[in-house]
Amino acid sequence: MPNTQKSTAQKIFGTDGVRGRANVEPVTAETALKLGRSAAWFFKNHETQARDRGRHKIVIGKDTRLSGYMLENALSAGILSMGVDVLFIGPIPTPGVAYVTRSLRADAGIVITASHNPYDDNGIKFFRADGYKLDDNIERQIEERVFGGDIENIRPTAEAIGKAVRIDDALGRYIEHAKASFPKGLTLDGMRIVLDCANGAGYKASPCVLRELGAEVIVMGNTPDGTNINEECGSLYPAALAQKVKEFRADIGIAHDGDADRVVLCDEAGRVIDGDDIMAIAGLNLLNLGRLQEKTVVATVMSNAGLDVALKAAGGRVVRTAVGDKNVIDEMLRQGYNLGGEQSGHLIFGEVSTTGDGLVAALQILQIMKLRGVRLSQLAQCWTRFPQLVTHIKVNEKVPFDQIVGLSELLSQAEEIVKPGGGRILLRYSGTEPKARLLIEGPEQPVLAHWSRQISQLIKKHAGA
């Protein structure tokens, strides 16, 4: 038992960095300070020569959560104590941290965010010098030093201690980078856009870019107060956006999540256009232009099976990974693919970005609309979605599914019904939240609802909140 407890305590990195309730382990000032020291040690020793041939530097950005101040200062203190400089750039979207890390020739980047989670959660994500997320091996090395004692005696003194500076033009750098993903000479003149910034990190950048490109922009969710991030707004709650689109007779609605690495759209009729729609539109467009590398789109197991059918009919294909934009990006890098994403709205346009970027993704769809002179609703007709039902089941503990009595048999019964029609069932625990996620695809919605209800009730009985 003691060994099991120790192993659990020493694992703080999840599927996307460190995440949890703010000021509760592992998202505390104490652990953030240790993470800062450990990360500084790793990046200082990983490349003994700093990228700009001066002192080693780590960029720190954040979203708009109240707890960001606490974690920002704790991380900074740890980094500085190891003789590495800190460059403060937040609040700024997560893709902005990735880009500015490269732009400033820093040795690493850190973003303090819990993405789409409520404000009382927070998290810490790392980027390498090239703007890509850390691989598991690097995370493990940093993690080992958070809990180990081998760097405790490394204490630079006097002028060897790091210094911190605020980079005033960081947001401007990201804004120009995002605009550069839109074709020169093309504008958004004549377009009316409703934009929901989720009271998060994109509340300055996205309105600025869209307006500078010529659009009329009606903005909502752009008054962050530290506690209203993702609160009944943004990509998780697109109903208000859809209503505004219809009210203002806009051409399109755009919604980010709290750190603006996701995007969900609404067409002119208020219909939600999710990540699968965006991958279908962008993938088929790139395929038609001969610019889709290896004629392949990378998606996760959560994406709709209709995406595979649409790409195959056009001469392309879909490659699937485990859930998580990090897994999508890793596959893109391994095989040289240039488009991938998740149904949730993480879209990676590899020729432009090193991570999910909600603003850049929206701009790619906007340029297709402008160049073709068509509405978003018309673009979205390029594929047919299989009936799909995704259910999120809150749990108190993540009981292994094979230990839930009767679950295996129930899943088998459901699969016998949905598989003949081309459907499938996927059940997994979230890596970032206390939830089980159940996806069922099949020929008829009532059938999906029936089996989703049966499976959910059984899980709730054994592990539910």
Buried (B, 14 or more C-beta within 10 A) or exposed (E): EEEEEEEEEEEBBBBBBBBBBBBEEBBBBEBBBBBBBBBBBBBBEBEEEBBEEEBBBBBBBBBBBBBBEBBBBBBBBBBBBBBBBBBBBBBBBBBBBBBBBBBBEBBBBBBBBBBBBBBBBBBBBBBBBEBBBBEEEBBEBBBEBBBEEEBEEEEEEEEEBBEBEEBEEBBEBBBBBBBEBBEEEEEBEEBBBBBBBBBBBBBBBBBBBBBBBEBBBBBBBBEBEEBBBBBEBBBBBBEBBBBBBBEBEBBBBBBBBBBBBBBBBBBBEBBBBBBBBBBBBBBBBBBEEEEBBEBBBBBBBBBBBBBBBBBEEBEBBBBBBBBBBBBBBBBBEEEEBBBBBBBBBBBBBBEBBBBBBBBBBBBBBBBBBBEEEEBBBEBBEBBEBBBBBBBEBEBEEEBEBEEBEEBEEBBEEBBEBBEEEBBBBBBBBBEBBBBBBBBBBBBEEEBBBBBBEEBBEBBBEBBBE
